[in-house]
């Protein structure tokens, strides 16, 4: 019974590792923003990520 539970959690962990939403070759990039023009430019690009106070954390693939 313990072995069955272990196998179940091992399979669950494996599937959850692949289901986290990352695209192939995607990376997390932190970009520092110096002025309002940087904010506006980044907003116009419509990239996936979060914009904070003075920086942005983006999730990009090499072609982006």
Jmol script that loads the backbone (N, CA, C; Angstrom):
load data "model"
ATOM      1  N   UNK A   1       0.808  -1.189   0.000  1.00  0.00           N
ATOM      2  CA  UNK A   1       0.000   0.000   0.000  1.00  0.00           C
ATOM      3  C   UNK A   1       0.858   1.262   0.000  1.00  0.00           C
ATOM      4  N   UNK A   2       1.945   1.255   0.790  1.00  0.00           N
ATOM      5  CA  UNK A   2       2.839   2.404   0.823  1.00  0.00           C
ATOM      6  C   UNK A   2       3.485   2.638  -0.538  1.00  0.00           C
ATOM      7  N   UNK A   3       3.798   1.545  -1.201  1.00  0.00           N
ATOM      8  CA  UNK A   3       4.416   1.646  -2.523  1.00  0.00           C
ATOM      9  C   UNK A   3       3.443   2.270  -3.522  1.00  0.00           C
ATOM     10  N   UNK A   4       2.186   1.899  -3.446  1.00  0.00           N
ATOM     11  CA  UNK A   4       1.162   2.443  -4.338  1.00  0.00           C
ATOM     12  C   UNK A   4       1.003   3.959  -4.115  1.00  0.00           C
ATOM     13  N   UNK A   5       0.993   4.369  -2.871  1.00  0.00           N
ATOM     14  CA  UNK A   5       0.890   5.794  -2.556  1.00  0.00           C
ATOM     15  C   UNK A   5       2.114   6.540  -3.075  1.00  0.00           C
ATOM     16  N   UNK A   6       3.290   5.960  -2.891  1.00  0.00           N
ATOM     17  CA  UNK A   6       4.520   6.579  -3.391  1.00  0.00           C
ATOM     18  C   UNK A   6       4.480   6.733  -4.901  1.00  0.00           C
ATOM     19  N   UNK A   7       4.066   5.706  -5.608  1.00  0.00           N
ATOM     20  CA  UNK A   7       3.980   5.759  -7.069  1.00  0.00           C
ATOM     21  C   UNK A   7       2.971   6.823  -7.501  1.00  0.00           C
ATOM     22  N   UNK A   8       1.846   6.898  -6.826  1.00  0.00           N
ATOM     23  CA  UNK A   8       0.836   7.903  -7.136  1.00  0.00           C
ATOM     24  C   UNK A   8       1.411   9.317  -7.022  1.00  0.00           C
ATOM     25  N   UNK A   9       2.098   9.602  -5.918  1.00  0.00           N
ATOM     26  CA  UNK A   9       2.668  10.933  -5.736  1.00  0.00           C
ATOM     27  C   UNK A   9       3.815  11.209  -6.702  1.00  0.00           C
ATOM     28  N   UNK A  10       4.573  10.202  -7.058  1.00  0.00           N
ATOM     29  CA  UNK A  10       5.645  10.377  -8.038  1.00  0.00           C
ATOM     30  C   UNK A  10       5.063  10.750  -9.405  1.00  0.00           C
ATOM     31  N   UNK A  11       4.000  10.086  -9.802  1.00  0.00           N
ATOM     32  CA  UNK A  11       3.344  10.407 -11.076  1.00  0.00           C
ATOM     33  C   UNK A  11       2.729  11.800 -11.007  1.00  0.00           C
ATOM     34  N   UNK A  12       2.073  12.115  -9.919  1.00  0.00           N
ATOM     35  CA  UNK A  12       1.468  13.436  -9.740  1.00  0.00           C
ATOM     36  C   UNK A  12       2.522  14.536  -9.816  1.00  0.00           C
ATOM     37  N   UNK A  13       3.654  14.339  -9.169  1.00  0.00           N
ATOM     38  CA  UNK A  13       4.739  15.321  -9.202  1.00  0.00           C
ATOM     39  C   UNK A  13       5.279  15.492 -10.621  1.00  0.00           C
ATOM     40  N   UNK A  14       5.434  14.401 -11.339  1.00  0.00           N
ATOM     41  CA  UNK A  14       5.947  14.463 -12.707  1.00  0.00           C
ATOM     42  C   UNK A  14       5.020  15.264 -13.605  1.00  0.00           C
ATOM     43  N   UNK A  15       3.731  15.015 -13.519  1.00  0.00           N
ATOM     44  CA  UNK A  15       2.777  15.751 -14.346  1.00  0.00           C
ATOM     45  C   UNK A  15       2.705  17.222 -13.947  1.00  0.00           C
ATOM     46  N   UNK A  16       2.787  17.512 -12.664  1.00  0.00           N
ATOM     47  CA  UNK A  16       2.717  18.907 -12.233  1.00  0.00           C
ATOM     48  C   UNK A  16       3.959  19.683 -12.661  1.00  0.00           C
ATOM     49  N   UNK A  17       5.089  19.026 -12.784  1.00  0.00           N
ATOM     50  CA  UNK A  17       6.306  19.697 -13.234  1.00  0.00           C
ATOM     51  C   UNK A  17       6.190  20.126 -14.691  1.00  0.00           C
ATOM     52  N   UNK A  18       5.451  19.391 -15.490  1.00  0.00           N
ATOM     53  CA  UNK A  18       5.283  19.729 -16.905  1.00  0.00           C
ATOM     54  C   UNK A  18       4.072  20.624 -17.157  1.00  0.00           C
ATOM     55  N   UNK A  19       3.222  20.804 -16.185  1.00  0.00           N
ATOM     56  CA  UNK A  19       1.994  21.568 -16.381  1.00  0.00           C
ATOM     57  C   UNK A  19       2.072  22.970 -15.792  1.00  0.00           C
ATOM     58  N   UNK A  20       3.272  23.506 -15.600  1.00  0.00           N
ATOM     59  CA  UNK A  20       3.386  24.803 -14.949  1.00  0.00           C
ATOM     60  C   UNK A  20       3.212  25.985 -15.897  1.00  0.00           C
ATOM     61  N   UNK A  21       2.986  25.754 -17.186  1.00  0.00           N
ATOM     62  CA  UNK A  21       2.672  26.833 -18.102  1.00  0.00           C
ATOM     63  C   UNK A  21       3.848  27.430 -18.834  1.00  0.00           C
ATOM     64  N   UNK A  22       5.030  26.959 -18.614  1.00  0.00           N
ATOM     65  CA  UNK A  22       6.187  27.513 -19.302  1.00  0.00           C
ATOM     66  C   UNK A  22       6.206  27.040 -20.743  1.00  0.00           C
ATOM     67  N   UNK A  23       6.580  27.941 -21.629  1.00  0.00           N
ATOM     68  CA  UNK A  23       6.744  27.593 -23.037  1.00  0.00           C
ATOM     69  C   UNK A  23       8.147  27.031 -23.238  1.00  0.00           C
ATOM     70  N   UNK A  24       8.349  26.355 -24.339  1.00  0.00           N
ATOM     71  CA  UNK A  24       9.665  25.779 -24.613  1.00  0.00           C
ATOM     72  C   UNK A  24      10.694  26.906 -24.713  1.00  0.00           C
ATOM     73  N   UNK A  25      11.795  26.773 -24.010  1.00  0.00           N
ATOM     74  CA  UNK A  25      12.912  27.717 -23.957  1.00  0.00           C
ATOM     75  C   UNK A  25      12.545  29.049 -23.307  1.00  0.00           C
ATOM     76  N   UNK A  26      11.441  29.094 -22.557  1.00  0.00           N
ATOM     77  CA  UNK A  26      11.044  30.334 -21.896  1.00  0.00           C
ATOM     78  C   UNK A  26      11.960  30.617 -20.717  1.00  0.00           C
ATOM     79  N   UNK A  27      12.240  31.900 -20.490  1.00  0.00           N
ATOM     80  CA  UNK A  27      13.097  32.299 -19.387  1.00  0.00           C
ATOM     81  C   UNK A  27      12.515  33.515 -18.690  1.00  0.00           C
ATOM     82  N   UNK A  28      12.872  33.685 -17.436  1.00  0.00           N
ATOM     83  CA  UNK A  28      12.440  34.843 -16.671  1.00  0.00           C
ATOM     84  C   UNK A  28      13.525  35.904 -16.778  1.00  0.00           C
ATOM     85  N   UNK A  29      13.128  37.129 -17.164  1.00  0.00           N
ATOM     86  CA  UNK A  29      14.080  38.217 -17.365  1.00  0.00           C
ATOM     87  C   UNK A  29      13.624  39.414 -16.543  1.00  0.00           C
ATOM     88  N   UNK A  30      14.562  40.017 -15.814  1.00  0.00           N
ATOM     89  CA  UNK A  30      14.252  41.224 -15.051  1.00  0.00           C
ATOM     90  C   UNK A  30      14.854  42.413 -15.798  1.00  0.00           C
ATOM     91  N   UNK A  31      14.008  43.400 -16.109  1.00  0.00           N
ATOM     92  CA  UNK A  31      14.423  44.579 -16.866  1.00  0.00           C
ATOM     93  C   UNK A  31      14.230  45.796 -15.969  1.00  0.00           C
ATOM     94  N   UNK A  32      15.259  46.615 -15.847  1.00  0.00           N
ATOM     95  CA  UNK A  32      15.169  47.826 -15.048  1.00  0.00           C
ATOM     96  C   UNK A  32      14.700  48.977 -15.928  1.00  0.00           C
ATOM     97  N   UNK A  33      13.719  49.721 -15.435  1.00  0.00           N
ATOM     98  CA  UNK A  33      13.105  50.810 -16.185  1.00  0.00           C
ATOM     99  C   UNK A  33      13.545  52.143 -15.571  1.00  0.00           C
ATOM    100  N   UNK A  34      14.062  53.050 -16.412  1.00  0.00           N
ATOM    101  CA  UNK A  34      14.619  54.302 -15.908  1.00  0.00           C
ATOM    102  C   UNK A  34      13.650  55.481 -15.975  1.00  0.00           C
ATOM    103  N   UNK A  35      12.741  55.458 -16.956  1.00  0.00           N
ATOM    104  CA  UNK A  35      11.852  56.607 -17.104  1.00  0.00           C
ATOM    105  C   UNK A  35      10.504  56.168 -17.687  1.00  0.00           C
ATOM    106  N   UNK A  36       9.621  57.134 -17.877  1.00  0.00           N
ATOM    107  CA  UNK A  36       8.278  56.855 -18.359  1.00  0.00           C
ATOM    108  C   UNK A  36       8.289  56.284 -19.771  1.00  0.00           C
ATOM    109  N   UNK A  37       9.231  56.690 -20.585  1.00  0.00           N
ATOM    110  CA  UNK A  37       9.332  56.178 -21.958  1.00  0.00           C
ATOM    111  C   UNK A  37       9.592  54.678 -21.940  1.00  0.00           C
ATOM    112  N   UNK A  38      10.420  54.208 -21.018  1.00  0.00           N
ATOM    113  CA  UNK A  38      10.676  52.772 -20.888  1.00  0.00           C
ATOM    114  C   UNK A  38       9.392  52.012 -20.545  1.00  0.00           C
ATOM    115  N   UNK A  39       8.592  52.569 -19.628  1.00  0.00           N
ATOM    116  CA  UNK A  39       7.321  51.949 -19.256  1.00  0.00           C
ATOM    117  C   UNK A  39       6.384  51.867 -20.455  1.00  0.00           C
ATOM    118  N   UNK A  40       6.278  52.974 -21.183  1.00  0.00           N
ATOM    119  CA  UNK A  40       5.373  53.017 -22.335  1.00  0.00           C
ATOM    120  C   UNK A  40       5.808  52.050 -23.433  1.00  0.00           C
ATOM    121  N   UNK A  41       7.102  51.993 -23.697  1.00  0.00           N
ATOM    122  CA  UNK A  41       7.621  51.082 -24.714  1.00  0.00           C
ATOM    123  C   UNK A  41       7.343  49.634 -24.341  1.00  0.00           C
ATOM    124  N   UNK A  42       7.588  49.297 -23.098  1.00  0.00           N
ATOM    125  CA  UNK A  42       7.350  47.932 -22.628  1.00  0.00           C
ATOM    126  C   UNK A  42       5.860  47.586 -22.691  1.00  0.00           C
ATOM    127  N   UNK A  43       5.023  48.534 -22.352  1.00  0.00           N
ATOM    128  CA  UNK A  43       3.576  48.296 -22.405  1.00  0.00           C
ATOM    129  C   UNK A  43       3.115  48.054 -23.849  1.00  0.00           C
ATOM    130  N   UNK A  44       3.666  48.790 -24.801  1.00  0.00           N
ATOM    131  CA  UNK A  44       3.288  48.637 -26.210  1.00  0.00           C
ATOM    132  C   UNK A  44       3.707  47.283 -26.774  1.00  0.00           C
ATOM    133  N   UNK A  45       4.774  46.708 -26.250  1.00  0.00           N
ATOM    134  CA  UNK A  45       5.244  45.401 -26.729  1.00  0.00           C
ATOM    135  C   UNK A  45       4.310  44.268 -26.315  1.00  0.00           C
ATOM    136  N   UNK A  46       3.491  44.499 -25.286  1.00  0.00           N
ATOM    137  CA  UNK A  46       2.508  43.514 -24.816  1.00  0.00           C
ATOM    138  C   UNK A  46       3.141  42.145 -24.531  1.00  0.00           C
ATOM    139  N   UNK A  47       4.229  42.152 -23.782  1.00  0.00           N
ATOM    140  CA  UNK A  47       4.907  40.926 -23.415  1.00  0.00           C
ATOM    141  C   UNK A  47       4.298  40.353 -22.142  1.00  0.00           C
ATOM    142  N   UNK A  48       4.492  39.062 -21.929  1.00  0.00           N
ATOM    143  CA  UNK A  48       3.976  38.371 -20.759  1.00  0.00           C
ATOM    144  C   UNK A  48       4.877  38.672 -19.566  1.00  0.00           C
ATOM    145  N   UNK A  49       4.316  39.268 -18.521  1.00  0.00           N
ATOM    146  CA  UNK A  49       5.107  39.556 -17.338  1.00  0.00           C
ATOM    147  C   UNK A  49       4.424  40.540 -16.420  1.00  0.00           C
ATOM    148  N   UNK A  50       5.172  41.008 -15.433  1.00  0.00           N
ATOM    149  CA  UNK A  50       4.667  41.940 -14.427  1.00  0.00           C
ATOM    150  C   UNK A  50       5.564  43.167 -14.392  1.00  0.00           C
ATOM    151  N   UNK A  51       4.921  44.342 -14.334  1.00  0.00           N
ATOM    152  CA  UNK A  51       5.677  45.589 -14.254  1.00  0.00           C
ATOM    153  C   UNK A  51       5.560  46.106 -12.829  1.00  0.00           C
ATOM    154  N   UNK A  52       6.714  46.348 -12.220  1.00  0.00           N
ATOM    155  CA  UNK A  52       6.747  46.852 -10.858  1.00  0.00           C
ATOM    156  C   UNK A  52       7.236  48.286 -10.831  1.00  0.00           C
ATOM    157  N   UNK A  53       7.677  48.736  -9.686  1.00  0.00           N
ATOM    158  CA  UNK A  53       8.165  50.095  -9.504  1.00  0.00           C
ATOM    159  C   UNK A  53       9.662  50.136  -9.836  1.00  0.00           C
ATOM    160  N   UNK A  54       9.991  50.537 -11.052  1.00  0.00           N
ATOM    161  CA  UNK A  54      11.387  50.638 -11.460  1.00  0.00           C
ATOM    162  C   UNK A  54      11.919  49.415 -12.185  1.00  0.00           C
ATOM    163  N   UNK A  55      11.122  48.392 -12.309  1.00  0.00           N
ATOM    164  CA  UNK A  55      11.578  47.186 -13.013  1.00  0.00           C
ATOM    165  C   UNK A  55      10.374  46.400 -13.537  1.00  0.00           C
ATOM    166  N   UNK A  56      10.666  45.456 -14.414  1.00  0.00           N
ATOM    167  CA  UNK A  56       9.650  44.545 -14.928  1.00  0.00           C
ATOM    168  C   UNK A  56      10.230  43.140 -14.932  1.00  0.00           C
ATOM    169  N   UNK A  57       9.419  42.168 -14.594  1.00  0.00           N
ATOM    170  CA  UNK A  57       9.801  40.761 -14.667  1.00  0.00           C
ATOM    171  C   UNK A  57       9.010  40.175 -15.828  1.00  0.00           C
ATOM    172  N   UNK A  58       9.726  39.736 -16.855  1.00  0.00           N
ATOM    173  CA  UNK A  58       9.092  39.245 -18.074  1.00  0.00           C
ATOM    174  C   UNK A  58       9.414  37.780 -18.283  1.00  0.00           C
ATOM    175  N   UNK A  59       8.516  37.098 -18.960  1.00  0.00           N
ATOM    176  CA  UNK A  59       8.695  35.690 -19.301  1.00  0.00           C
ATOM    177  C   UNK A  59       8.777  35.602 -20.825  1.00  0.00           C
ATOM    178  N   UNK A  60       9.986  35.414 -21.324  1.00  0.00           N
ATOM    179  CA  UNK A  60      10.250  35.533 -22.754  1.00  0.00           C
ATOM    180  C   UNK A  60      10.863  34.264 -23.322  1.00  0.00           C
ATOM    181  N   UNK A  61      10.649  34.090 -24.624  1.00  0.00           N
ATOM    182  CA  UNK A  61      11.377  33.067 -25.388  1.00  0.00           C
ATOM    183  C   UNK A  61      12.398  33.813 -26.239  1.00  0.00           C
ATOM    184  N   UNK A  62      13.431  33.158 -26.738  1.00  0.00           N
ATOM    185  CA  UNK A  62      14.495  33.852 -27.461  1.00  0.00           C
ATOM    186  C   UNK A  62      14.016  34.731 -28.621  1.00  0.00           C
ATOM    187  N   UNK A  63      12.955  34.362 -29.324  1.00  0.00           N
ATOM    188  CA  UNK A  63      12.507  35.178 -30.450  1.00  0.00           C
ATOM    189  C   UNK A  63      11.871  36.500 -30.003  1.00  0.00           C
ATOM    190  N   UNK A  64      11.446  36.587 -28.745  1.00  0.00           N
ATOM    191  CA  UNK A  64      10.854  37.817 -28.257  1.00  0.00           C
ATOM    192  C   UNK A  64      11.933  38.782 -27.815  1.00  0.00           C
TER     193      UNK A  64
END
end "model"
wireframe off; spacefill off
backbone 0.3
color backbone group
